[in-house]
């Protein structure tokens, strides 16, 4: 057992730094969005089936994505219908 003469005990919780964690920066539903500047993204999720996405390095994605899965691809163009939600992360 520690006593006051053996040292001090500080009860503080250290903040956990989560390098590599993503933050949602934009939700697109029923609209068109072309990210620039501070809105650049590095990953996205899609919920629904009616979307059109263009990757930052080129290439168009219209179908074939699994709803709710995280894709580590930056997008430069996002279009979705009212029943489809695209989340952008950075």
SERO-4910 file (N, C-alpha, C, O; in steps of 0.05 Angstrom, whole numbers):
BEGIN
 pado doro    nc1    nc2    nc3   cac1   cac2   cac3    cc1    cc2    cc3    oc1    oc2    oc3
  Unk    A     17    -23      0      0      0      0     18     25      0     37     26     15
  Unk    A     11     44    -17     27     69    -19     19     88      3     -5     91     10
  Unk    A     39    101     14     33    122     34     42    149     22     55    150      1
  Unk    A     36    170     36     43    197     27     73    201     24     82    218      8
  Unk    A     89    186     39    118    190     38    130    174     15    153    180      7
  Unk    A    116    155      4    127    139    -18    123    152    -45    137    144    -64
  Unk    A    106    171    -48    101    184    -74     72    192    -76     56    186    -59
  Unk    A     66    205    -97     39    214   -101     25    197   -123     38    186   -140
  Unk    A      0    197   -121    -16    182   -140    -36    202   -152    -52    214   -138
  Unk    A    -35    205   -178    -53    223   -192    -73    206   -208    -64    191   -225
  Unk    A    -98    210   -203   -118    194   -217   -129    211   -241   -148    226   -238
  Unk    A   -116    207   -264   -125    221   -288   -127    201   -311   -111    181   -311
  Unk    A   -145    205   -328   -148    187   -351   -134    200   -375   -141    223   -382
  Unk    A   -116    186   -387   -102    196   -410   -121    194   -435   -135    174   -438
  Unk    A   -120    215   -451   -136    215   -475   -124    195   -495    -99    195   -499
  Unk    A   -141    179   -506   -131    159   -525   -130    172   -553   -150    181   -563
  Unk    A   -106    173   -564   -103    184   -591   -107    161   -611    -95    140   -609
  Unk    A   -124    166   -630   -131    146   -649   -122    154   -677   -137    163   -694
  Unk    A    -96    150   -681    -85    156   -708    -98    137   -727   -101    113   -722
  Unk    A   -106    147   -750   -118    130   -770   -149    129   -767   -162    117   -784
  Unk    A   -160    142   -747   -189    142   -745   -201    163   -764   -187    182   -770
  Unk    A   -225    158   -773   -237    176   -793   -259    192   -780   -272    184   -761
  Unk    A   -263    216   -791   -284    234   -782   -303    239   -805   -294    246   -827
  Unk    A   -329    237   -800   -348    242   -822   -349    272   -826   -353    288   -808
  Unk    A   -345    280   -851   -345    309   -858   -369    318   -874   -375    342   -875
  Unk    A   -384    299   -886   -406    307   -903   -425    284   -907   -416    261   -909
  Unk    A   -451    290   -908   -472    270   -914   -486    280   -939   -496    303   -939
  Unk    A   -487    264   -960   -501    272   -985   -524    254   -989   -522    229   -989
  Unk    A   -548    266   -993   -572    250   -999   -590    268  -1017   -597    290  -1010
  Unk    A   -596    257  -1040   -614    272  -1059   -601    297  -1070   -615    316  -1076
  Unk    A   -575    297  -1074   -562    320  -1085   -536    313  -1099   -527    289  -1099
  Unk    A   -523    333  -1110   -497    330  -1122   -476    346  -1106   -482    368  -1096
  Unk    A   -453    334  -1102   -432    347  -1086   -405    343  -1099   -398    320  -1106
  Unk    A   -390    364  -1102   -363    362  -1113   -344    374  -1092   -341    398  -1090
  Unk    A   -330    356  -1076   -313    366  -1055   -289    381  -1065   -276    373  -1084
  Unk    A   -282    402  -1051   -258    418  -1056   -247    428  -1030   -261    429  -1010
  Unk    A   -222    435  -1029   -210    448  -1006   -213    431   -980   -204    409   -979
  Unk    A   -226    443   -960   -228    430   -934   -248    407   -935   -249    392   -915
  Unk    A   -263    403   -956   -282    381   -958   -271    357   -972   -286    338   -978
  Unk    A   -245    356   -978   -233    333   -991   -235    309   -972   -233    312   -948
  Unk    A   -240    286   -983   -245    262   -967   -226    240   -974   -213    240   -995
  Unk    A   -224    220   -957   -206    198   -961   -221    171   -961   -209    150   -967
  Unk    A   -246    171   -953   -262    146   -952   -292    153   -953   -299    176   -950
  Unk    A   -308    133   -958   -337    137   -960   -352    112   -954   -341     90   -955
  Unk    A   -378    115   -947   -397     93   -945   -421    100   -961   -427    124   -965
  Unk    A   -436     80   -970   -460     85   -986   -482     68   -973   -478     44   -967
  Unk    A   -506     80   -970   -530     65   -961   -551     70   -982   -562     92   -984
  Unk    A   -557     50   -998   -576     53  -1020   -564     45  -1046   -541     36  -1048
  Unk    A   -580     47  -1068   -571     36  -1093   -569     57  -1116   -557     51  -1137
  Unk    A   -579     81  -1112   -580    100  -1134   -559    122  -1129   -564    142  -1115
  Unk    A   -535    118  -1140   -513    136  -1136   -495    137  -1160   -495    119  -1177
  Unk    A   -479    158  -1162   -458    160  -1182   -434    173  -1169   -437    195  -1158
  Unk    A   -412    160  -1169   -388    169  -1155   -365    170  -1174   -362    152  -1191
  Unk    A   -348    190  -1172   -323    191  -1188   -300    193  -1169   -299    211  -1152
  Unk    A   -282    174  -1171   -258    173  -1154   -240    196  -1159   -239    207  -1181
  Unk    A   -225    204  -1139   -206    226  -1141   -186    223  -1163   -179    242  -1177
  Unk    A   -177    198  -1167   -158    192  -1188   -171    184  -1215   -157    175  -1233
  Unk    A   -197    187  -1217   -212    179  -1241   -226    153  -1237   -220    138  -1217
  Unk    A   -243    146  -1254   -259    122  -1252   -286    127  -1240   -288    140  -1219
  Unk    A   -306    117  -1253   -334    122  -1245   -345     97  -1232   -341     75  -1241
  Unk    A   -360    101  -1210   -373     79  -1196   -403     84  -1196   -412    105  -1185
  Unk    A   -418     67  -1209   -447     70  -1210   -462     48  -1195   -484     52  -1185
  Unk    A   -450     24  -1194   -463      2  -1181   -442    -17  -1168   -418    -13  -1172
  Unk    A   -452    -37  -1154   -434    -57  -1144   -423    -53  -1116   -407    -70  -1107
  Unk    A   -429    -32  -1103   -419    -28  -1076   -437    -40  -1055   -461    -40  -1058
  Unk    A   -425    -50  -1034   -441    -62  -1012   -450    -41   -993   -434    -25   -983
  Unk    A   -476    -39   -988   -487    -19   -971   -475    -21   -942   -476    -42   -930
  Unk    A   -465      2   -933   -454      4   -906   -424     -3   -904   -413      2   -882
  Unk    A   -412    -12   -925   -383    -19   -924   -367      7   -927   -375     25   -942
  Unk    A   -344      7   -914   -326     30   -916   -307     25   -939   -294      4   -941
  Unk    A   -304     45   -957   -286     44   -979   -265     66   -976   -272     89   -975
  Unk    A   -240     59   -976   -218     78   -972   -210     90   -999   -188     85  -1009
  Unk    A   -228    105  -1011   -224    118  -1037   -233    146  -1034   -256    151  -1025
  Unk    A   -217    165  -1042   -226    193  -1043   -244    198  -1067   -239    187  -1089
  Unk    A   -264    215  -1064   -282    221  -1086   -281    250  -1094   -278    267  -1076
  Unk    A   -283    255  -1120   -284    283  -1129   -311    291  -1139   -316    315  -1145
  Unk    A   -330    272  -1141   -357    277  -1149   -376    257  -1136   -371    233  -1137
  Unk    A   -398    267  -1125   -418    249  -1112   -445    258  -1120   -452    282  -1118
  Unk    A   -462    240  -1130   -490    245  -1136   -506    222  -1125   -499    199  -1129
  Unk    A   -528    229  -1110   -545    207  -1100   -574    216  -1101   -580    239  -1101
  Unk    A   -592    195  -1102   -620    201  -1102   -629    206  -1073   -614    204  -1055
  Unk    A   -655    213  -1070   -666    220  -1044   -665    195  -1025   -665    199  -1001
  Unk    A   -666    171  -1036   -666    147  -1020   -639    135  -1015   -637    113  -1004
  Unk    A   -618    148  -1024   -591    139  -1021   -574    159  -1005   -576    183  -1010
  Unk    A   -558    149   -986   -541    166   -969   -512    159   -974   -505    136   -972
  Unk    A   -496    179   -980   -467    175   -982   -454    192   -960   -458    216   -958
  Unk    A   -438    178   -943   -423    192   -922   -394    194   -931   -382    175   -940
  Unk    A   -383    218   -929   -355    223   -935   -339    227   -910   -348    240   -891
  Unk    A   -315    215   -909   -298    215   -885   -270    226   -893   -261    224   -916
  Unk    A   -257    238   -873   -229    247   -877   -213    238   -854   -189    243   -853
***
